[in-house]
Amino acid sequence: MRHSTHRSLLPRLAALFLAAVFIAALALAWQPLRAGLFNLTGEENLFSQLKGLTDLTADLLRPRLDLAADAPVRHTDINPFGVNVFLNEEVEPAKRELTVKLAAEAGFHWLRQEFPWQDIEIHAKGDFEDRRNPPARSAWDKYDQIVALAAQYDMELIVRVSTPPAWSRAKNDDQNTFAPPDNYDDFGDFVYALVSRYRGRIRYYQIWNEPNIYPEWGSYAISPEDYTRLLKIGATRAREADPDVVIISGALASTIALQPGAAAPYNALNDLIFLQRMYDAGAAPYFDIMAMQAYGLWSGPTDRRMHPRVMNFGRPQYVRDLMVANGDATKPIWISEMAWNASPEGVPDNFGRVSLEAQARYEPLAYQRALAEWPWAGVVNTWYFKRATDDWFVQGKPEAYFRLADPDFTLQPVYQSLKTYINAVKPALYPGTHEPAGWAVRAEGDWQVRAAAGQPFGQVWVAAGSGERLAFAFSGAGLSLTPGCAPAQPCTGTLKVTIDGGAPVSVAPAPNGAAVVVAAGLSAGRHEVLIEAPAGPAGIATILVQPVRAQWPLAVTGGLGAILFLAPLIHNLVRVRRARRTMTPLAGEAL
């Protein structure tokens, strides 16, 4: 009896032993495992991470998005760090300057700032005098100072043009102060006046904001066709005032709503449907950059789950896929607002809720993901630096808790984390097709930009003399260059390319103008490149960085497989433990 009982215990003891080994191994790998799960799902909680793995497995069964990762995309080889500011709301010029100074010290290069139409052409059409408070003065004065401040701190402005004055609508502000004007030509005239005034000082203008939701389109029915008409007029007049202007579309709000004609505040339309209808209405020629919002809401920036009805930081990929399908693969996406909300308990969680620590950790990670994985993304603007007053706090609005600083300039942890991250970033080229110029490329000597219609970016960078050099770092598995000169000046010189201090590689122009492979099969990580131009015409049209093969699909399937494999063992262990608790030993037996 005792002998047979011992034999019956052997499987249980084996199961306990294997479970103990598994638990010990899991303990050793616990932190790396949890970090790996976070990097796949953007979730902090273990059970949410495991659910995220199953979601990702389902994603692998869906059709792949076409992101045209190798397409040449303008307005991406630039400093990506921007922040939203409300300088127009600050009454004291010194506070405006302090805001810009702190933003510059954090490493931001771009200031996304609204120039509200209602605050400049205030009282009537063509009237740019501010008589709201004596003494009367030019309504341009405040905005002239904002433009000067940006230049003083070596920053650039992204000017959002929106918020019409009451006189532009027969119903005044009854349809909401953000509602479009009755006559879109009045808007066009204001855009012309604005762009003309700052020609050569401001290049990037954004036509409207969130036209697919309330309150940005007022109480009117949401209409992609009407917005396209407004965009066309605004872009046309802006280009008349300054041919070098760059037009940014109104940032689309991410939403699954399908009630464009509902009564306010429920009038809203899904961003992907809105954008497709913009294309159908002929919007493509009237914007150079597509803009959207990218809020993380309930998960972190590493959330790789993709579902059109789920909002997370990865949603720009759906917009990119739609742009590619409509023949707009060479246009970038700029993110107008990126953030996580750190509202405390008791404040509505409309925008999700994370801790101050998570907010400070997530926002630098969002920049890193956009840089490393989205070659079609340009500027990412953090939402937001500060408001002039504490009205949002007093009203209990969750919008207050996106801020980097309080109205009294108390800096939040997220400001400090962004400052640390941005100032430590070493510019590099990530996988994709790049211009041989810009934020990450250091040029020495006389490199001239010349028009070349047949080249991917429509221009080439030509060494005018001899001894010119380009230096940059890249992160990827391979590097290719497309040599090229202007049609009237064929390239004959051979470029010398050195990677990580190794033996130089000669790159001569290919007969058909194709890219020349310089290196392939490199290890993951940062690689330093030096390109030297010899005597004689030599130029470059593109730099192509090849990606390291993505590992996350394998990690997802492996992780899910491990869970399925271990599930019976864990279930058996639990069953044995329960049985031991309820079993009554026979007299004289030891269990």
SEGUKOL-277351 format. One record per residue (C-alpha): x, y, z; residue in three letters. Coordinates in pm, whole numbers, plus 50000, padded with zeros to 5 digits. Example, Ala and Ser with C-alpha at 12.3 -4.5 7.8 and 13.67 -1.06 7.14 Angstrom:
<rs>
512304955050780Ala513674989450714Ser
</rs>
This chain:
<rs>
500005000050000Met502745024350102Arg504885013649801His502065018949548Ser501235052549700Thr504845063849661His504775053149298Arg501575072949244Ser503285103449386Leu506165102549137Leu504265120948858Pro503185147149106Arg506715151749235Leu507975154448877Ala505355180548802Ala506315199449118Leu509985197349022Phe509335210248669Leu507125237748806Ala509875247649052Ala512405248748768Val509995269348560Phe509325293548846Ile513055297448914Ala513765304248547Ala510825328048531Leu512135346648836Ala515525351348670Leu513945363248345Ala511005381748502Trp512135417648445Gln513445411948090Pro510255392848012Leu507995420348141Arg510075446347954Ala509745425847637Gly505995423047679Leu505755460747734Phe507775466547418Asn505205446347225Leu501925456847386Thr502545490247558Gly500845475347865Glu502235476148221Glu499925450348383Asn500865413848327Leu497375401948241Phe496945431047998Ser500275421647844Gln499165385547796Leu495905397047638Lys497985420347421Gly499935390247293Leu496725373647178Thr495645406247011Asp498965408046828Leu498585372246713Thr495215381146565Ala496845411346397Asp499235387846216Leu496235372646040Leu495055406045899Arg496265420345566Pro499525439345599Arg499435477245573Leu501285492445279Asp503485519245437Leu505825523545137Ala508755524845378Ala511335530845103Asp509485559344932Ala511315592844920Pro509335615745151Val509935653245175Arg509905672645503His511155643445711Thr514935648645727Asp514475676245981Ile514615681246354Asn511555661746481Pro511085678546818Phe508185702946850Gly505895715447123Val502525732847129Asn502485767147292Val499855793247375Phe502035824147355Leu499125845147229Asn497355840047563Glu500205854347771Glu499555890847852Val503115898147960Glu505825897047689Pro508325884847951Ala506225853448008Lys506145846647635Arg509905848447627Glu510315826247931Leu508105799947767Thr510195800547449Val513425800247648Lys512385769447849Leu511175751847534Ala514525758647366Ala516445746347671Glu514455713947658Ala515735709047303Gly512545716347111Phe513065731946768His509465737946659Trp506775759046821Leu503265750146705Arg501385782246770Gln497925793046663Glu497555827346503Phe493785830346571Pro492015849146296Trp489645864146555Gln492595879346744Asp494115897046442Ile491295908146210Glu489115915246509Ile486355940246443His485685938846069Ala487135927145741Lys490385944845665Gly490555959846016Asp493795949346188Phe493595973446480Glu492855960646831Asp490385983647008Arg489125959047268Arg491095975947546Asn492516011247534Pro494786023147400Pro494156010947047Ala497135993446887Arg498045971446594Ser496665936246633Ala499885924046471Trp502145936346753Asp501855905246972Lys502405881846678Tyr505375902046554Asp506965896046895Gln506195858746879Ile507875856346539Val510875875846670Ala511145853346978Leu511265822046764Ala514085836946558Ala515905848846871Gln516015813547011Tyr516775797346673Asp513405780046658Met510835776646382Glu507095782546391Leu504325759946272Ile501485784846245Val497985771146283Arg495395793446111Val491885789446251Ser489225804246487Thr487325829746274Pro486075863046415Pro482385866446495Ala481845891146208Trp482695863745954Ser479455845046039Arg475915858346012Ala475115839646334Lys478215854046498Asn479415828646758Asp476115809846788Asp477615780746595Gln480665780046827Asn483695803046807Thr485655776646610Phe483045773146334Ala484155781345978Pro483185814645821Pro480175819145596Asp482365831045309Asn485515810245267Tyr487035837945055Asp487185859545369Asp489415832545517Phe491525832345203Gly492015869945224Asp493175867145585Phe495605839145497Val497025860745218Tyr497525889945456Ala499135867745721Leu501535849745488Val502455882045310Ser503395898645639Arg505735870745748Tyr507095860145409Arg510625846945450Gly510195843845827Arg507515816845854Ile507345788245607Arg504955762545759Tyr501245770345784Tyr498545746745901Gln495065752145763Ile492615745846048Trp492615719946325Asn490575688146373Glu487935695646107Pro486415661046161Asn485085666646516Ile483265690846741Tyr484035718046844Pro486595725746572Glu483955726046298Trp481445742546527Gly477895729746538Ser477805724146163Tyr477605689346012Ala481085675345961Ile481895677945591Ser485175666545434Pro484035683145112Glu483515716945278Asp486835714245457Tyr488555705745128Thr487065737044974Arg488365757845268Leu491785741145240Leu491955748044866Lys491215784944913Ile493625788445205Gly496465770045031Ala495995788644704Thr496085822744868Arg499055813245087Ala501045802044781Arg500145834244603Glu501635853644895Ala504745831844922Asp505625804844665Pro507975788444918Asp505265782545175Val504575747045296Val500935738245361Ile499975714345641Ile496475699745645Ser494265704245945Gly495215677846201Ala492745649046199Leu491425637646535Ala491475599746580Ser487905587846628Thr485615559146535Ile482545581846538Ala480185579646241Leu477725607846320Gln478805637346102Pro475335652546107Gly474535647246475Ala473675676346701Ala476645691946877Ala478685680447061Pro478235646346899Tyr478965656746541Asn482125637846444Ala483435615746165Leu486005587846162Asn489375601846057Asp490045575345791Leu486665580445624Ile487125618145647Phe490525616245478Leu489345593345199Gln486515617445124Arg489035645945121Met490975627344852Tyr487755620544662Asp486985657844676Ala490365666344522Gly492335677344830Ala495715662244734Ala497205692344548Pro496395715844834Tyr498515701845114Phe502195692945131Asp502055675945470Ile499305654645623Met498715661545992Ala497025641446264Met496875637646639Gln498555608046810Ala497445604347170Tyr498455572847355Gly495325571647572Leu495405539047773Trp498535521447646Ser502165531347602Gly503955541847282Pro505265506547223Thr501765492547167Asp502015474446831Arg498425462746814Arg496635475046504Met492865475746479His490965503546300Pro488525506746590Arg491225508346860Val492985541146933Met496635539247030Asn499915555646937Phe500295533446631Gly497255548146451Arg499305570346213Pro500145538246026Gln496525535445912Tyr496625571045781Val499915563745604Arg498425532645442Asp495475553045315Leu497795580045177Met499825553744989Val496625539044844Ala495725573744712Asn499085579444545Gly500455602444816Asp503385580844933Ala505875609544892Thr504085631745143Lys504875629545514Pro502715628345822Ile503435653946093Trp501945647446434Ile500405679646561Ser499685667346913Glu501295638347100Met500865631847471Ala499635610147757Trp497285624148018Asn498265623348385Ala494945634248533Ser494445624748899Pro491555604049032Glu488385624549045Gly489095641448711Val487385626448404Pro489565601948212Asp488355612347864Asn491925610347733Phe493035579747926Gly494985581848250Arg498595573748336Val500805582848630Ser503175612448620Leu506025587348612Glu504535568848314Ala503825601448131Gln507465611648178Ala508625577748050Arg506235574147757Tyr506755606747572Glu510485602247502Pro509705566347393Leu507125580047149Ala509765601646984Tyr512165572546966Gln509585549946800Arg508635576246542Ala512305582546462Leu513325546146435Ala510265530646272Glu508345557046074Trp510525571545794Pro507435589045659Trp506915608845982Ala508375643446030Gly507815666746324Val506135653246638Val504695681146852Asn504225674547223Thr500905686547361Trp501495711247533Tyr503905734247716Phe501615755447939Lys498505776547952Arg498515812448070Ala495835806748336Thr494645778348559Asp491095778448414Asp491305742148303Trp492395731548653Phe489595751248818Val487035736348579Gln488325701148647Gly489165694848281Lys491525666048202Pro493145687647930Glu495025705048210Ala497125674248282Tyr498905671547950Phe501035701748039Arg504825702948069Leu504585732748305Ala501935748248525Asp500675783648458Pro503175796048720Asp506025778348529Phe506375749648775Thr507995723148558Leu506515688148552Gln508455655048548Pro507615650448180Val509405683048098Tyr512545670848272Gln512435636648103Ser511955651947759Leu514765676647821Lys517105648547923Thr516145627147624Tyr516165653647351Ile519485668647457Asn521075634147459Ala519815623947114Val522525618746856Lys520965625146514Pro520995595146281Ala519345582545965Leu516985553646024Tyr515605528845766Pro514115546245466Gly515095568745175Thr516695601545276His517935633845128Glu521715637845166Pro521085668745376Ala519185679145683Gly519115673446054Trp521315642446070Ala523815650545792Val526875672645846Arg528185688845528Ala531675702845480Glu532675723645180Gly530585736944895Asp527605714044832Trp525055729044596Gln521405719144559Val520335716744196Arg517005708244038Ala516805673743881Ala513285664143778Ala514075627443728Gly515445622144079Gln513295609644371Pro513405642944559Phe513445664044244Gly516935676644319Gln520515665544378Val523345676644604Trp526495683444403Val530055688944526Ala531015721444360Ala534785717944407Gly536955690244548Ser537405676644899Gly533785681845004Glu532575657545269Arg529325644945414Leu529235627845751Ala526335610645920Phe525375580946133Ala522745555446044Phe520995527046223Ser520215497745998Gly521465466345827Ala522675481945502Gly523395513945310Leu522915523644945Ser523625556244765Leu522195570144444Thr524865591744277Pro523475618944057Gly523945653543912Cys521755678543737Ala520805669543378Pro522975697243236Ala526015685243431Gln526515647343429Pro528485632543717Cys531875617543633Thr533565617243974Gly533685587144205Thr532645591044567Leu534695574944844Lys532565560545126Val533925548645460Thr531765530445717Ile532905527246079Asp536465535945982Gly536845505745753Gly538255503345405Ala536875529745167Pro534315518944905Val534255536444567Ser530815546244440Val530625555844073Ala527465566843893Pro525475536943768Ala524585537743396Pro520835536443463Asn520925559443763Gly520215531044004Ala521225530044367Ala524625515144448Val524905491644746Val527685503044979Val527165478245264Ala524775450145351Ala524245425445633Gly525515448945901Leu524845442946266Ser522095462146438Ala523255494546594Gly524765527846502Arg527195530746211His529305561346124Glu529665571645759Val532035595545583Leu531535604245215Ile534325622745036Glu533925638644695Ala536905638944455Pro537805664844196Ala535305666343913Gly531505666943925Pro530135643144186Ala526755643644352Gly524205624044552Ile520475620944498Ala519445597644782Thr520695578145081Ile518865545445148Leu519125527945486Val518015491645493Gln516185479345805Pro517155451846040Val514535424546014Arg511715430346261Ala511725404946542Gln508405412546711Trp506205388846503Pro508505360046600Leu508485371746963Ala504685372946963Val504225338146824Thr506985324347047Gly505545340847356Gly502055328447284Leu503405293747211Gly505225293347544Ala502035303047725Ile500075275347551Leu502855250147623Phe503105258847990Leu499385262248052Ala498795224448107Pro501765222548345Leu500525251848548Ile496995237748545His498275204048668Asn500285220448945Leu497215239349063Val495125207349053Arg497705188149259Val497915215849520Arg494135216349552Arg494025178549582Ala496605179049860Arg494555204150056Arg491435182250041Thr492975147050066Met492615127750397Thr495695105050455Pro495185068350539Leu496315057650884Ala500055051550897Gly500755067650556Glu502915097750489Ala501995117650181Leu
</rs>
